[in-house]
Amino acid sequence: MTLCCDRFQQSPAALKKCCDFVKSAMMESEVATLKKYFWKLTAYAEKYPDLSGFQDDLLHLFARNFCAMMELKDSCELANAEWLGAMLERDDLCAPSEFAVLETVLRWVRHLPGERCQYTASLLSNVRFGLIPRDMLTNPTLANDTCFPGLKEACHTAVQYHYLPQEFRPSVSSEYDRPRGTSKVLLAFNTDHSSFCYSDAGNTQYFDLDTRQWVTLKHVKPPSVHPVGSSAILDGRFMIVRCEKEIFSLDVGNESWEKLPDMIRPNADSQLCVHGGFLYAVSADTSERYDRSTGHWQWLAPLNEPRSGVALVSYMDCLYAIGGTKDMESSNAVEAFDPQRNRWDIKSSTIKCHSKTIAFVANGQMYVTSGDYGSCKSSVVEVYSYGNSFGAWSKVDQSLASPGAVQAGSKVLFIVGRRVFDGGVRMLPDQVFPSDMYGWREIWEKESVWHEVVPLAVERFE
């Protein structure tokens, strides 16, 4: 993008075309591209008035990935108080929860406390405290932090607000508990065809991180035949393997299911993952990918070590296939698919074989853990990180994690189904006790009743 803008800066039409191309690329790999280019692109958009529309698009994409973007060092350094305040006022701001929004503001102030403490009260006025659960507001560490002027008073006022009868709350402020326009929710569903039916069987639900409760979406039904446990997100759509060998997509916005073309060699064991704009389906015997531009599947090189139930994750420039089962035994094999050469390369094996392997990316690193749900409820699970520069795995300290959750750097992530979900809980720099997960039990205690769960950014459900 930088080269493109430098070359065509004297040609507004060419520059606009270049920006349209970059916008399209960002929509395909939103967070990764934004993290790399956002502040450079913003500088160009401010320099050329004709790109005002492009600047609006950039801000919208930033708002949709607010917490992830504000964790960047560049964002902490370059975002000023006025800019951050305007971002907090946006209804299209997407965050795991309003508490995550509050923590983001505090992190920004903590980055340069001597210069930024004076803006704390003003920024807190744009946080919708009415959306934050009462027990989180009474956290002693939060309410008594003297580094943030006005925080204790804001928390106290919000607690009083929660005690008000519902009919009196609107008189306080229409903005105090107005939901954000979009939220990243944990979408989950089950069907009537399962022996593990939840009492609300047959309905899709999402986990509301502001109230920490499951909410039924009566207008979005699951497919008529239950899924088999593999999904991926592509263009805001929920992709799912179901009915043994067929693949369907759910468009939450349009409340509709659509069957995708059949794979070249349909396989009931295929695991799904999106990488580089393609939908990959990998099984013990075959590897294929779906090109949405042509609507066709294409053959790929198979795994070097055939195994079923691998954990797929997109990391750096490769698609990784980790673990799985071979000859009824768990495997610790790791392979990386290079799209440029259409081949799988053998990488360093994980330290141990995991039951129902889960792989995920957080803080720019790849992690692997176990999806053995029974152990998640009784003890803290083991987590290992992959050192890309050394090509080796190392065990991650989980001393501050609680059952049902895993720790990856400062992030606390929840295990639900065979997925790891970021609920916005963060470790404080000087934290010595495990995070209190009691209020989050709803998110991890019922994972066995769901056929499939997926984190998805959607319009706020009313």
C-alpha positions, 0 to 999 in steps of 0.5 A: 500500500505504501509503495502504491500511494507513493507512486500514484500520489500525484494521480487522485484517481489512481490513488483512489483505485489503490485505496479501494484495492487495499480496502478489499484486501482488509475486508478479507484478512481484516485484523492482520492487515489493519494491524500492519497498515492502519496508522500509515493508511490513516496518515495518507487519508488525512493528507489527501482530502479526496480520500475522506471516504476511505478514512471513514472506512478505516475508522469503521474497520478499526471500530469493528476490531477495537480491542484487538487494535488498541492492544497494538503498541502503535495504537497506544502511542499514536491515539490521542485522547480526542481520537479515542473519545470519538471512537468510544462514542461510535455505535459500530464499535465492536468489543467482547464486552463493555468491561473490555472497553473500560479496560482498553481505556485504562490500558491507554492511560497506563501507557503514559500515566503522567501525560494521560491521567488528566483525560481519564474522567472525560474518556470514562464518560464515554464508557457505557457503565450500565452495561457492565455487570455489578460484580465486576464494578465492585472488584477492589483492584479496579475500584481502588486504583488511584492511578485513574482519577474518577474511576472509583466514583464512576464505578460507585455510580454505576453500582447505584444505577444497577440497584435502581428499579428498571422504570427509573433507569432511563432518566439517568442517561439514555447512553448509560446502558445503550448497547453497542451497534455490534458485538463479537458474540459466541454463537452456538446451536444444537438440534433436536437430533442429539442425545445431548439436547439442551432444554432449549433444543432446536434453537440457536443461542448467543452468549451476551458478554455484558450480562454473561447469559445465553440468549435464544435467537428464535429467528435463527434455526440450526440446520435440520441435520446436526453438525459433526463438529467443524466450522470456520468463518468466511466473510462474516458467514458461519461455515459448518460441516453437517450431514456427514459430508455436506457443507452449509453456510449460515448468514446471520444477518440474512437469517439464512442457510446456504448449501455450498457445492460438494467437495471433489471427494466429500469426507465426513472427517474434514476439518475446516479453516479459513486461510488467505481467503480460501476455505480449507477442508482437511481430512486424513485422506484428502485436502481441498480448498474452496475458492469463493470467486469461482465457486469450485473446490480444488485438490491440494497435496495431502498430509504427510502423516495421514490422521483424522481430527486435526486442529487447523489454524491459520498462522503467519503465512501458513495453515497448520494441521496439529495433532489428530488421531492415527490408528486410534492413537493421539498424535503430536505431529505438526505440519504446515501447508505452504500455499505458494508451493502446494505442499505440507512441511513437517514442523516440530511436534508438540511436546505431548499428544493432546486429547481433542487438540485445540489450536489458536492464535493470540498475541501474535503467537500460536498455542495448542491445548486440550479439548478434553472437556472433563479435565477443563471443569476439574483442573487447569489445562496445559497450554503450549506456545510455538516459538516461530523463530526457533520452531519449538514448543514451550509450556505456558504458565497457567498459575493465574488461570481458572478451570474452564479458562486458559492463559495466553500472555495477558489474555484469559480465554475460555474453552467452549467446545473445541474452540477458544473464545476471547471474552475480554478478560485480561490479566493485570500487570501485577496480578498474583491471584487467579482471575475470578471466573465465577461469573463466567461459569455459564460460558464454559459449563454447558459446552457439552450440550452444543454441537457447534460454537463459533465467535462471530462479529454480528449486529447487536441482537435486540 
